[in-house]
Amino acid sequence: MIAGRATLLFGTEEVPPPMRLLRAGPLSAELVGGNLAKIRWGESEILRAIAFLVRDENWGNCPVEIDTLSVEETAERFTVSYRAVFRAPDGAELRCDASIEGTPSAGLVFEVVATPTAAFATNRCGFCVLHPVLGLSGTPVRIEHTDGVIQTAALPELIAPAQPFKDIRAISHAVAPGVTATCRMEGDAFEMEDQRAWTDASYKTYVRPLALPWPYTLPPGVPERQRVALTIEGGRGAVAAEPRPTAVTVTLGEAAGVVPDFGLGIAPEDIAATLGAIDALRFVRPQRLVLHFDPRAGHGREALAGFAAILAACPAKATLECVVPCVRDPAVELREIANLVDETGLSLTDIMVSPAPDLKSTPPGSRWPDCPPLETVYTAARAAFPDLPIGGGMISSFTELNRKRPPAGLLDVVSHTTAAIVHAADDRSVMETLQSLPFVTRSVRAMIGRARYRIGPAAIGMRDNPYGPSLSPNPGGARITMTDADPRQRGLFAAAWMIGYAAAVADAGLDALTLGAFAGPFGLVDPDGRRRPAIHAARMLGQLAGQAARPARSSEPAAVLAVCGGDTVLVANLTGERQACRLPGLVAIERLDEAALSPLLDGEPLPVERGPVERGAADGFELGAFAIAIATVGATR
């Protein structure tokens, strides 16, 4: 039984940290959990965030407790001070004294003094400064390096595989005509990475170069001092905001291409749950199933036979996502797998191969692990499966694909995955990952040209951890990074994220899009087989597949996204606020929102139907928090 509205929307009753808006004249910032977000001058976003973070040895965020928080505000000044304690997994503590001050004349200063009470192991300890992507990608910046050298350059348009800038002391960029922001970072050397590689909607400037060893240990009793200062030049008044329309308008274009197949992932550990809820899988009717197979995890004949049983009960195209251990000759390992496929009668459409060593991240400047050349692995796959198209790329993430680019000429299809909670796990950051997906797909297209291209299985949560020994356990169902068990997969939030994802990659010319899984932590059903709201989003996307793709442009893409095939439009509200929308030519609309899901509050099953179909509807309609809708359009009025 669902406990309440929060669980209906987010899959958890966890209360997010409160947000307090700080203002000093035209300067404003959101104070959340001791860090700053959405730092603006007037209505112009200068920085997405300034955050003091501590990463553990798995690159997970160390939990923090804040005490003695004090906030003072006047019309022209705000100050914040607090004490915080970060705790490492081994119980070691890092105690911090933080202060923040903002004024229109002096700008913003954020300082932290951090002192370990015992030896404190960390992969990173210090400030991260996030510059937003939208409006800044490809634009000029001025970099002051730690040796005083000034560099004039531009933020990358395509996603950079390595750090675009190193040894940074300050970064300057234009906020508006005649208005320049400079962010100065002190206390250590900083460098920038292109966080769009992980689908974060930001360029991140972080402390301590990756070329230095990690984890490293902070000695007890020795304070670490860091400071970030933001100044504004030429902006004595607020930057005027353009008037916003009262409704978000979705505008459709002319047909071009075809909506890709929709797929779901199946892992061997979820075979029994999938067969037990096979009617729900038939309800979705995905065009493709991506079958994960990793001999290192003990997957063998039983797993392949289970996949065959699922396909017999629910026919679909089948991709074997095959991890090649590379302990022996890949040709021998792949031939053994091919023999098992034949013995179990598993009918495959194609195979995606990935060498096991590539499942772990190799940051820029690091030594690549021992691994057979990709040419050797792909040639061995083609010999073992001569009648199947061969796919390659990365089953870990786009990040690693961008760092180790495959010889696309040897492949029939290139694929990668994404996860939304690598660096941040708050609701807004997760939805903002959709903003980076067009940059991801353009970067891949620049890499592989017109080759066949697939994404998935992609999900909010992470399938594995390329950056450490394991994923973060999440028994309490909290919003945390680096976990496979994200609670929002159980709520309406996941349904909106899925439709938004499909919209964000709609112009990439994908061959197939696989989002999440049928069962398990990324699934559309609970362990007991009860259907989750996201199952309706999956069914909608399956219904759209194969239709003539039409561009669907939103006037407010941070709030509402849409994807169109033929005369069918899927629309998603990406926010927790009600959104007024307009879709010219609207004939009928069916919504999945809180009202349609209300039976869940009483412990009843998820409704099979999304909601009442409204026919002859006017162009205007509303979507509640994280609601999705399937609409039919006719001729534009």
C-alpha positions as CSV (number, residue, x, y, z in Angstrom):
1,M,0.0,0.0,0.0
2,I,1.3,3.4,-0.9
3,A,1.7,5.6,2.1
4,G,0.9,9.0,0.6
5,R,1.3,11.6,-2.1
6,A,5.1,11.7,-1.8
7,T,5.3,8.0,-2.4
8,L,2.9,8.2,-5.3
9,L,5.1,10.8,-7.0
10,F,8.6,9.8,-5.8
11,G,8.4,6.3,-4.4
12,T,9.5,7.5,-1.0
13,E,8.2,9.6,1.9
14,E,11.7,11.0,2.5
15,V,11.5,14.8,2.9
16,P,14.1,16.6,0.7
17,P,16.3,19.2,2.4
18,P,14.4,22.5,2.6
19,M,15.4,25.3,0.2
20,R,15.8,29.0,1.3
21,L,16.1,31.7,-1.2
22,L,18.7,34.3,-0.4
23,R,18.6,37.8,-2.0
24,A,20.9,40.8,-1.9
25,G,19.7,43.2,-4.5
26,P,19.8,41.5,-7.9
27,L,22.0,38.7,-6.6
28,S,20.2,35.6,-5.5
29,A,21.0,32.0,-4.6
30,E,19.2,29.0,-3.2
31,L,20.5,27.6,0.0
32,V,20.0,23.8,0.1
33,G,21.7,21.4,2.5
34,G,24.5,24.0,3.3
35,N,25.3,24.5,-0.4
36,L,24.3,27.1,-3.0
37,A,22.3,26.4,-6.2
38,K,20.8,28.5,-9.0
39,I,23.0,31.5,-8.4
40,R,21.4,34.3,-10.4
41,W,21.9,38.0,-11.3
42,G,18.4,39.2,-11.8
43,E,16.8,36.4,-13.9
44,S,20.1,35.3,-15.5
45,E,21.6,32.1,-14.1
46,I,25.4,32.6,-13.4
47,L,26.3,29.4,-11.8
48,R,24.3,26.2,-11.3
49,A,25.9,25.5,-7.9
50,I,28.7,26.0,-5.5
51,A,29.0,23.0,-3.3
52,F,31.4,21.7,-0.7
53,L,31.4,17.9,-1.1
54,V,33.3,14.9,0.3
55,R,33.5,11.7,-1.8
56,D,34.2,8.3,-0.3
57,E,36.4,5.6,-1.8
58,N,33.6,4.5,-4.1
59,W,33.0,8.1,-5.3
60,G,29.7,8.2,-3.3
61,N,28.9,11.3,-1.3
62,C,29.7,11.1,2.4
63,P,26.6,11.9,4.5
64,V,26.7,15.2,6.2
65,E,25.0,16.7,9.3
66,I,24.6,20.4,9.6
67,D,24.4,22.2,13.0
68,T,24.2,25.8,14.3
69,L,22.9,27.1,10.9
70,S,22.6,30.9,11.1
71,V,21.1,33.0,8.3
72,E,20.8,36.8,8.3
73,E,19.4,38.9,5.5
74,T,18.9,42.6,4.6
75,A,17.8,44.1,1.3
76,E,21.5,44.4,0.2
77,R,23.3,41.6,2.0
78,F,22.9,38.0,3.2
79,T,25.2,36.0,5.4
80,V,25.1,32.3,6.3
81,S,27.3,30.3,8.8
82,Y,27.1,26.8,10.0
83,R,29.1,23.8,11.3
84,A,28.9,20.5,9.5
85,V,30.2,16.9,10.1
86,F,30.9,14.6,7.1
87,R,31.2,10.9,8.0
88,A,33.2,8.3,6.0
89,P,32.0,4.7,5.7
90,D,34.5,3.7,8.4
91,G,33.1,6.3,10.8
92,A,35.9,8.9,10.5
93,E,34.6,12.4,10.8
94,L,35.5,15.6,9.0
95,R,34.3,18.7,10.8
96,C,33.7,21.9,8.9
97,D,33.1,25.6,9.6
98,A,31.4,27.3,6.7
99,S,30.5,30.9,5.9
100,I,28.7,32.5,3.0
101,E,28.3,36.2,2.3
102,G,26.6,37.9,-0.6
103,T,26.2,41.6,-1.6
104,P,25.5,43.3,-5.0
105,S,28.8,45.2,-4.8
106,A,31.2,42.5,-3.6
107,G,29.4,39.5,-5.1
108,L,29.4,36.2,-3.3
109,V,32.0,34.5,-1.0
110,F,31.8,30.9,0.2
111,E,34.5,29.7,2.6
112,V,35.1,26.4,4.4
113,V,37.6,25.2,6.9
114,A,37.6,21.4,7.2
115,T,39.4,19.5,9.9
116,P,39.5,15.7,10.3
117,T,39.2,14.3,13.8
118,A,41.0,11.1,12.6
119,A,42.7,9.9,9.4
120,F,40.1,10.5,6.8
121,A,40.2,8.6,3.4
122,T,38.5,10.4,0.5
123,N,38.6,10.5,-3.2
124,R,37.8,14.2,-3.2
125,C,37.2,16.8,-0.5
126,G,36.4,20.4,-1.4
127,F,34.5,22.8,-3.6
128,C,32.8,21.9,-6.9
129,V,31.6,24.9,-9.0
130,L,29.0,24.2,-11.7
131,H,28.5,26.3,-14.7
132,P,25.2,25.7,-16.5
133,V,25.2,24.1,-20.0
134,L,22.2,25.8,-21.7
135,G,23.3,29.1,-23.1
136,L,27.0,28.6,-22.3
137,S,28.1,25.6,-24.4
138,G,30.4,26.9,-27.1
139,T,30.7,30.4,-25.7
140,P,33.9,32.3,-24.8
141,V,35.5,32.0,-21.4
142,R,38.6,33.6,-19.8
143,I,40.7,31.2,-17.7
144,E,43.3,32.4,-15.2
145,H,45.7,29.6,-14.4
146,T,47.4,29.0,-11.1
147,D,50.7,30.4,-12.6
148,G,49.0,33.6,-13.6
149,V,48.8,32.8,-17.3
150,I,45.6,34.0,-19.0
151,Q,43.9,31.8,-21.6
152,T,41.0,32.8,-23.8
153,A,39.0,29.8,-25.0
154,A,35.5,28.5,-25.3
155,L,33.5,26.0,-23.4
156,P,33.1,22.8,-25.5
157,E,30.1,22.3,-27.7
158,L,30.6,18.6,-28.2
159,I,31.4,16.7,-25.0
160,A,35.1,16.7,-24.2
161,P,36.5,13.2,-23.2
162,A,39.2,14.8,-21.1
163,Q,39.4,17.9,-18.9
164,P,39.0,21.0,-21.2
165,F,40.9,23.2,-18.6
166,K,43.4,22.4,-15.9
167,D,45.3,24.3,-13.1
168,I,42.5,26.9,-12.8
169,R,42.4,29.8,-10.5
170,A,39.5,31.8,-12.0
171,I,36.9,31.6,-14.8
172,S,35.1,34.5,-16.4
173,H,32.2,34.4,-18.7
174,A,29.5,36.8,-20.1
175,V,26.2,36.7,-18.2
176,A,24.4,39.2,-20.4
177,P,25.5,42.0,-22.8
178,G,27.9,44.2,-20.8
179,V,27.8,41.9,-17.7
180,T,30.7,39.5,-16.8
181,A,30.9,37.0,-13.9
182,T,34.3,35.9,-12.5
183,C,34.5,32.9,-10.2
184,R,37.8,32.6,-8.3
185,M,38.7,29.4,-6.4
186,E,41.4,29.2,-3.8
187,G,43.0,26.7,-1.5
188,D,44.2,24.1,-4.0
189,A,44.5,23.5,-7.8
190,F,41.2,23.2,-9.6
191,E,40.4,21.7,-13.0
192,M,37.2,21.4,-15.1
193,E,35.5,18.3,-16.5
194,D,32.6,18.3,-18.9
195,Q,29.8,16.8,-16.7
196,R,27.5,16.3,-19.7
197,A,29.5,13.1,-20.1
198,W,27.5,11.8,-17.2
199,T,24.4,13.7,-18.4
200,D,24.7,16.3,-15.7
201,A,23.6,19.7,-17.1
202,S,26.8,21.4,-16.1
203,Y,30.5,22.0,-16.6
204,K,32.1,21.1,-13.2
205,T,35.2,22.8,-11.8
206,Y,36.5,20.7,-9.0
207,V,39.3,20.6,-6.5
208,R,42.3,18.3,-6.7
209,P,43.5,17.1,-10.1
210,L,42.5,13.6,-11.2
211,A,46.1,12.9,-12.1
212,L,46.9,12.8,-8.4
213,P,46.4,9.5,-6.5
214,W,43.0,8.7,-5.0
215,P,41.8,7.8,-2.5
216,Y,44.1,9.9,-0.4
217,T,44.1,10.5,3.4
218,L,43.6,13.8,5.2
219,P,45.7,13.8,8.4
220,P,43.9,14.3,11.7
221,G,43.9,17.8,13.2
222,V,45.2,19.5,10.0
223,P,42.7,22.1,8.7
224,E,41.9,22.3,5.0
225,R,40.9,25.9,3.9
226,Q,39.1,26.6,0.6
227,R,37.4,29.7,-0.8
228,V,35.2,30.5,-3.8
229,A,34.5,34.1,-4.7
230,L,32.0,35.2,-7.4
231,T,32.2,38.8,-8.6
232,I,30.0,40.6,-11.2
233,E,31.2,43.4,-13.4
234,G,29.1,45.8,-15.4
235,G,25.8,44.7,-13.9
236,R,24.7,47.4,-11.5
237,G,21.1,46.6,-12.1
238,A,19.3,43.4,-12.5
239,V,19.3,41.7,-15.9
240,A,15.8,42.2,-17.3
241,A,13.7,39.1,-17.8
242,E,11.8,38.4,-20.9
243,P,8.1,38.1,-20.3
244,R,7.0,34.4,-20.1
245,P,3.8,33.1,-21.7
246,T,1.2,31.7,-19.4
247,A,1.2,28.3,-21.1
248,V,3.9,26.0,-22.4
249,T,3.4,25.5,-26.1
250,V,4.3,22.3,-27.9
251,T,4.9,22.9,-31.6
252,L,5.0,20.0,-34.1
253,G,7.1,19.9,-37.2
254,E,7.1,17.9,-40.4
255,A,7.7,14.2,-40.4
256,A,11.3,13.0,-40.7
257,G,12.5,9.5,-40.0
258,V,10.9,6.9,-37.8
259,V,10.4,6.6,-34.0
260,P,12.9,4.0,-32.7
261,D,12.0,0.7,-31.2
262,F,11.3,0.8,-27.5
263,G,13.1,-1.8,-25.4
264,L,13.4,-3.1,-21.8
265,G,16.3,-4.8,-20.1
266,I,16.2,-8.3,-18.6
267,A,18.8,-9.5,-16.1
268,P,19.2,-13.2,-15.3
269,E,18.3,-12.5,-11.6
270,D,14.9,-11.1,-12.8
271,I,13.9,-13.9,-15.1
272,A,11.6,-15.6,-12.5
273,A,9.9,-12.3,-11.7
274,T,9.5,-11.5,-15.4
275,L,7.9,-14.9,-16.1
276,G,5.7,-14.5,-13.0
277,A,4.3,-11.2,-14.3
278,I,4.4,-12.0,-18.0
279,D,0.9,-10.5,-18.6
280,A,2.3,-7.1,-17.6
281,L,5.2,-7.5,-20.1
282,R,2.6,-8.3,-22.8
283,F,0.7,-5.2,-21.7
284,V,3.8,-3.1,-22.5
285,R,4.6,-5.0,-25.8
286,P,8.2,-3.7,-26.2
287,Q,9.7,-4.2,-29.6
288,R,13.0,-5.2,-28.1
289,L,14.4,-7.0,-25.0
290,V,18.1,-6.5,-24.1
291,L,19.3,-9.6,-22.3
292,H,22.2,-9.1,-20.0
293,F,24.7,-11.9,-19.8
294,D,28.0,-11.9,-17.8
295,P,29.8,-15.2,-17.4
296,R,31.8,-13.6,-14.5
297,A,28.6,-13.4,-12.5
298,G,27.9,-17.1,-13.1
299,H,25.5,-16.6,-16.0
300,G,25.3,-19.6,-18.2
301,R,22.9,-22.2,-19.7
302,E,20.2,-21.5,-17.1
303,A,20.1,-17.8,-17.8
304,L,19.9,-18.3,-21.6
305,A,17.2,-20.9,-21.2
306,G,15.3,-18.4,-19.1
307,F,15.6,-15.7,-21.7
308,A,14.3,-18.2,-24.3
309,A,11.2,-18.9,-22.1
310,I,10.5,-15.1,-21.8
311,L,10.7,-14.7,-25.6
312,A,8.4,-17.6,-26.2
313,A,5.8,-16.1,-23.9
314,C,6.3,-12.5,-25.2
315,P,8.0,-12.4,-28.6
316,A,10.3,-9.5,-29.3
317,K,13.5,-8.6,-31.0
318,A,16.3,-9.9,-28.7
319,T,19.8,-8.4,-28.1
320,L,22.2,-10.4,-26.1
321,E,24.2,-7.8,-24.1
322,C,27.3,-10.0,-23.6
323,V,30.2,-9.2,-21.3
324,V,33.4,-10.9,-22.6
325,P,35.5,-11.8,-19.6
326,C,38.8,-11.6,-21.6
327,V,40.5,-13.9,-19.1
328,R,41.2,-16.3,-22.0
329,D,41.3,-15.8,-25.7
330,P,38.1,-13.8,-26.6
331,A,37.5,-16.1,-29.6
332,V,37.3,-19.2,-27.2
333,E,35.1,-17.4,-24.7
334,L,32.7,-16.1,-27.4
335,R,32.5,-19.5,-29.1
336,E,31.5,-21.2,-25.8
337,I,28.8,-18.6,-25.3
338,A,27.6,-19.2,-28.9
339,N,27.4,-22.9,-28.3
340,L,25.2,-22.3,-25.2
341,V,22.9,-20.0,-27.2
342,D,22.5,-22.8,-29.8
343,E,21.9,-25.5,-27.1
344,T,19.2,-23.5,-25.4
345,G,17.4,-22.5,-28.6
346,L,17.6,-18.8,-27.7
347,S,16.6,-16.9,-30.9
348,L,18.6,-13.6,-31.1
349,T,18.3,-10.6,-33.3
350,D,21.8,-9.4,-32.6
351,I,24.6,-9.4,-30.0
352,M,26.2,-6.5,-28.2
353,V,29.7,-7.4,-26.9
354,S,31.8,-5.5,-24.3
355,P,35.2,-6.5,-22.9
356,A,35.0,-6.9,-19.1
357,P,38.0,-4.6,-18.5
358,D,36.1,-1.7,-20.1
359,L,33.4,-1.9,-17.4
360,K,35.7,0.0,-15.0
361,S,36.4,3.7,-15.6
362,T,39.8,4.9,-16.9
363,P,40.0,8.6,-16.1
364,P,42.1,10.8,-18.3
365,G,45.7,10.4,-17.5
366,S,45.2,6.9,-16.0
367,R,46.7,3.7,-17.3
368,W,44.3,1.6,-19.3
369,P,43.8,-1.9,-17.9
370,D,45.0,-4.9,-19.9
371,C,42.5,-5.7,-22.5
372,P,42.6,-7.3,-26.0
373,P,42.2,-4.7,-28.8
374,L,38.6,-4.0,-29.7
375,E,39.3,-5.2,-33.2
376,T,40.2,-8.6,-31.8
377,V,37.0,-8.8,-29.7
378,Y,34.7,-7.7,-32.5
379,T,36.4,-10.1,-35.0
380,A,35.9,-12.9,-32.5
381,A,32.3,-12.0,-32.0
382,R,31.6,-12.0,-35.7
383,A,33.3,-15.4,-36.1
384,A,31.3,-16.9,-33.1
385,F,27.9,-15.4,-34.3
386,P,28.3,-15.2,-38.1
387,D,24.6,-14.8,-38.8
388,L,24.0,-11.9,-36.3
389,P,24.7,-8.2,-36.5
390,I,27.4,-7.3,-34.1
391,G,27.1,-4.3,-31.7
392,G,29.8,-2.6,-29.6
393,G,30.4,0.5,-27.6
394,M,30.0,0.6,-23.8
395,I,27.4,-1.0,-21.6
396,S,28.7,1.1,-18.7
397,S,28.2,4.7,-19.8
398,F,28.6,7.2,-22.5
399,T,31.5,8.6,-20.5
400,E,33.6,5.6,-21.2
401,L,32.5,5.4,-24.8
402,N,33.8,8.9,-25.3
403,R,37.1,8.0,-23.7
404,K,37.6,4.7,-25.6
405,R,35.9,5.2,-29.0
406,P,35.2,2.0,-30.9
407,P,36.2,1.3,-34.5
408,A,32.7,1.9,-35.7
409,G,33.6,0.5,-39.1
410,L,33.8,-3.0,-37.6
411,L,30.4,-2.8,-36.0
412,D,26.8,-3.0,-37.2
413,V,25.5,-0.9,-34.4
414,V,27.0,1.3,-31.6
415,S,25.4,1.5,-28.2
416,H,25.9,3.0,-24.7
417,T,23.9,3.6,-21.5
418,T,23.4,6.5,-19.1
419,A,22.5,6.9,-15.4
420,A,21.0,10.1,-13.8
421,I,22.5,9.9,-10.3
422,V,26.2,9.7,-10.7
423,H,27.0,13.1,-9.2
424,A,23.7,14.4,-7.7
425,A,20.4,12.8,-6.7
426,D,18.0,15.6,-5.9
427,D,14.8,15.7,-8.0
428,R,15.7,18.7,-10.0
429,S,19.2,17.5,-10.9
430,V,17.8,14.2,-12.0
431,M,15.3,15.9,-14.4
432,E,18.0,18.3,-15.5
433,T,20.0,15.4,-16.9
434,L,17.6,15.4,-19.8
435,Q,19.1,18.8,-20.9
436,S,22.4,17.1,-21.6
437,L,21.1,14.2,-23.7
438,P,21.0,16.2,-27.0
439,F,24.7,17.0,-26.4
440,V,25.4,13.3,-25.8
441,T,23.7,12.2,-28.9
442,R,25.4,14.9,-31.1
443,S,28.8,13.9,-29.7
444,V,28.1,10.3,-30.5
445,R,27.0,11.2,-34.0
446,A,30.2,13.2,-34.5
447,M,32.1,10.0,-33.5
448,I,30.2,7.4,-35.5
449,G,28.7,9.3,-38.4
450,R,25.5,7.7,-39.8
451,A,26.1,4.2,-38.2
452,R,23.2,2.5,-36.5
453,Y,23.0,3.9,-32.9
454,R,21.2,2.7,-29.8
455,I,20.9,3.8,-26.2
456,G,20.2,1.6,-23.2
457,P,19.3,0.1,-21.0
458,A,19.4,3.6,-19.5
459,A,17.8,4.4,-16.1
460,I,17.7,6.9,-13.2
461,G,19.8,4.5,-11.1
462,M,23.2,2.9,-11.9
463,R,23.5,-0.6,-13.1
464,D,27.1,-0.9,-11.8
465,N,29.8,1.4,-10.5
466,P,32.7,2.0,-13.0
467,Y,34.4,4.2,-10.4
468,G,34.7,1.9,-7.4
469,P,34.2,-1.6,-6.0
470,S,30.5,-1.5,-5.6
471,L,27.3,0.5,-5.8
472,S,26.0,2.3,-2.7
473,P,23.5,0.3,-0.7
474,N,20.2,2.1,-0.2
475,P,18.0,0.1,2.2
476,G,16.2,3.2,3.4
477,G,15.1,4.2,-0.1
478,A,16.7,7.6,0.1
479,R,17.7,9.9,-2.8
480,I,21.4,9.1,-3.0
481,T,24.0,8.9,-5.7
482,M,25.7,5.8,-7.1
483,T,22.9,3.3,-6.3
484,D,20.8,0.9,-8.3
485,A,17.9,1.2,-5.9
486,D,16.5,4.7,-6.7
487,P,13.1,5.1,-5.0
488,R,11.7,7.3,-7.8
489,Q,11.5,4.3,-10.1
490,R,8.4,3.4,-8.1
491,G,6.7,6.7,-8.6
492,L,5.1,8.9,-11.2
493,F,8.5,10.8,-11.4
494,A,10.0,7.8,-13.4
495,A,7.2,7.9,-15.9
496,A,7.8,11.6,-16.6
497,W,11.5,11.0,-16.8
498,M,11.1,8.2,-19.4
499,I,8.9,10.3,-21.7
500,G,11.3,13.3,-21.2
501,Y,14.2,11.0,-22.1
502,A,12.6,9.8,-25.3
503,A,11.8,13.5,-26.2
504,A,15.4,14.6,-25.5
505,V,16.9,12.0,-27.9
506,A,14.2,12.2,-30.5
507,D,16.4,13.8,-33.2
508,A,19.4,11.4,-32.8
509,G,18.2,8.9,-35.4
510,L,18.3,6.0,-32.9
511,D,17.7,2.5,-34.0
512,A,16.4,1.5,-30.6
513,L,15.9,3.2,-27.2
514,T,15.9,0.9,-24.1
515,L,14.8,2.5,-20.8
516,G,15.3,0.6,-17.6
517,A,14.1,-3.0,-17.2
518,F,10.9,-4.9,-16.8
519,A,11.6,-6.2,-13.3
520,G,14.2,-5.5,-10.6
521,P,15.4,-2.1,-9.3
522,F,14.9,-0.4,-12.7
523,G,11.7,-2.2,-13.3
524,L,8.1,-1.5,-14.2
525,V,6.7,-3.9,-11.6
526,D,7.4,-4.4,-7.9
527,P,8.9,-7.6,-6.6
528,D,5.3,-8.9,-6.0
529,G,4.4,-8.2,-9.6
530,R,2.4,-5.0,-8.8
531,R,2.6,-2.5,-11.7
532,R,4.3,0.8,-11.2
533,P,3.2,4.1,-12.9
534,A,6.2,3.9,-15.3
535,I,4.6,0.9,-17.0
536,H,2.2,3.3,-18.7
537,A,5.1,5.4,-20.0
538,A,6.7,2.2,-21.3
539,R,3.5,1.2,-23.0
540,M,3.1,4.6,-24.6
541,L,6.6,4.6,-26.0
542,G,6.0,1.1,-27.4
543,Q,2.9,2.3,-29.1
544,L,4.8,5.2,-30.6
545,A,7.6,3.1,-32.1
546,G,7.7,2.7,-35.9
547,Q,5.5,5.7,-36.6
548,A,6.7,8.7,-38.6
549,A,8.8,10.8,-36.3
550,R,7.9,14.5,-36.0
551,P,9.8,17.2,-34.1
552,A,8.0,18.3,-31.0
553,R,9.4,21.6,-29.7
554,S,8.5,22.8,-26.2
555,S,8.6,26.5,-25.4
556,E,9.8,25.7,-21.9
557,P,11.8,22.5,-22.2
558,A,13.0,22.6,-18.6
559,A,9.3,22.2,-17.6
560,V,7.6,20.2,-20.3
561,L,8.9,17.9,-23.0
562,A,7.1,16.0,-25.8
563,V,7.8,13.4,-28.4
564,C,5.6,12.7,-31.5
565,G,5.0,9.9,-33.9
566,G,2.4,10.3,-36.6
567,D,-0.6,11.9,-35.0
568,T,0.2,10.8,-31.5
569,V,2.1,13.0,-29.0
570,L,3.4,12.0,-25.6
571,V,3.8,14.9,-23.2
572,A,5.5,15.0,-19.8
573,N,5.5,17.5,-17.0
574,L,9.1,17.4,-15.6
575,T,8.2,19.5,-12.5
576,G,6.3,19.2,-9.3
577,E,4.1,22.1,-10.2
578,R,1.0,22.1,-12.3
579,Q,1.8,23.2,-15.9
580,A,-0.6,24.9,-18.3
581,C,0.1,23.5,-21.8
582,R,-1.0,24.2,-25.4
583,L,-0.9,21.7,-28.3
584,P,-2.2,23.2,-31.5
585,G,-4.4,20.7,-33.4
586,L,-5.3,18.7,-30.2
587,V,-8.2,16.3,-30.8
588,A,-8.1,14.0,-27.8
589,I,-6.0,13.5,-24.7
590,E,-5.6,10.9,-22.0
591,R,-3.6,11.7,-18.8
592,L,-1.8,9.7,-16.2
593,D,-1.7,11.9,-13.1
594,E,-2.3,11.8,-9.4
595,A,-6.0,11.5,-9.9
596,A,-5.6,8.5,-12.1
597,L,-3.3,6.9,-9.6
598,S,-5.4,7.6,-6.5
599,P,-6.5,3.9,-6.2
600,L,-2.9,3.2,-5.2
601,L,-3.4,5.2,-2.0
602,D,-6.0,2.7,-0.9
603,G,-3.8,-0.3,-1.7
604,E,-5.6,-1.1,-4.9
605,P,-3.7,-2.3,-8.1
606,L,-2.5,0.3,-10.6
607,P,-5.3,1.1,-13.0
608,V,-4.9,-0.6,-16.4
609,E,-6.3,2.5,-18.1
610,R,-4.4,5.8,-17.7
611,G,-7.4,8.1,-17.3
612,P,-10.6,9.2,-19.1
613,V,-10.1,10.1,-22.7
614,E,-11.1,13.8,-23.3
615,R,-12.2,14.1,-26.9
616,G,-12.9,17.4,-28.8
617,A,-10.5,19.0,-26.3
618,A,-9.4,22.6,-26.9
619,D,-5.8,23.3,-27.6
620,G,-5.1,24.0,-24.0
621,F,-4.8,21.5,-21.2
622,E,-3.1,21.1,-17.8
623,L,-0.7,18.6,-16.4
624,G,-0.3,18.0,-12.7
625,A,3.0,17.2,-11.0
626,F,5.1,14.8,-13.1
627,A,2.0,13.9,-15.1
628,I,2.2,12.3,-18.5
629,A,-0.3,12.3,-21.3
630,I,-0.9,10.7,-24.7
631,A,-2.6,13.1,-27.1
632,T,-4.0,12.8,-30.6
633,V,-3.6,15.7,-33.0
634,G,-5.3,16.6,-36.3
635,A,-4.8,19.5,-38.6
636,T,-3.3,22.6,-36.9
637,R,-6.1,25.1,-36.3
